Amino acid sequence: MAKTNFQYEKRQKELEKKKKAEEKARKKLEAKNNPKPADDGADADSAEASDDEPAGAAPAAAE
């Protein structure tokens, strides 16, 4: 019977942990560089879509 390669499994766990840490650091840096505006109850997306058209409606075609 073959022996389990514990070094391979350990290395895979280390790589996964490193990948998660890098992703967390990237998100943290991204959040630091692009701070979100203060939440005053209105989303920026809803402000753009607050015209007379519903959010899912297609723009009127110019003829």
C-alpha positions in Angstrom: 0.0 0.0 0.0 1.3 3.5 -0.9 2.2 5.9 1.8 0.4 9.2 2.1 2.5 12.1 0.9 2.0 14.4 3.9 4.5 17.0 2.6 2.4 17.5 -0.5 -0.7 18.0 1.5 1.1 20.4 3.8 2.4 22.4 0.9 -1.1 22.6 -0.6 -2.5 23.9 2.7 0.3 26.5 2.9 -0.3 27.6 -0.7 -4.1 28.0 0.0 -3.4 29.9 3.2 -0.9 32.2 1.3 -3.5 32.7 -1.5 -6.2 33.7 1.0 -3.8 36.1 2.8 -2.8 37.8 -0.5 -6.5 38.2 -1.4 -7.3 39.7 2.0 -4.3 42.1 1.7 -5.4 43.1 -1.8 -8.9 43.8 -0.7 -7.7 45.8 2.3 -5.4 47.9 0.1 -8.1 48.4 -2.5 -10.5 49.6 0.3 -7.8 51.9 1.6 -7.2 53.4 -1.8 -10.9 53.7 -2.8 -12.8 54.6 0.4 -16.5 54.3 0.1 -18.5 57.5 0.5 -20.4 57.9 3.8 -23.6 56.0 3.9 -26.3 58.6 4.0 -29.2 56.2 3.1 -29.0 56.8 -0.6 -26.9 54.6 -2.9 -25.0 56.2 -5.8 -26.6 53.7 -8.2 -30.1 54.6 -7.1 -29.4 58.3 -7.6 -28.5 57.6 -11.3 -31.6 55.4 -11.8 -33.9 57.8 -10.1 -35.0 59.5 -13.3 -38.5 58.8 -14.6 -37.5 55.3 -15.9 -37.4 52.2 -13.8 -34.0 50.7 -13.2 -34.6 47.7 -15.6 -36.2 49.7 -18.4 -34.3 50.1 -21.7 -33.6 53.7 -22.8 -36.0 55.2 -25.3 -34.8 54.8 -28.9 -34.2 58.0 -30.8 -36.0 58.0 -34.1 
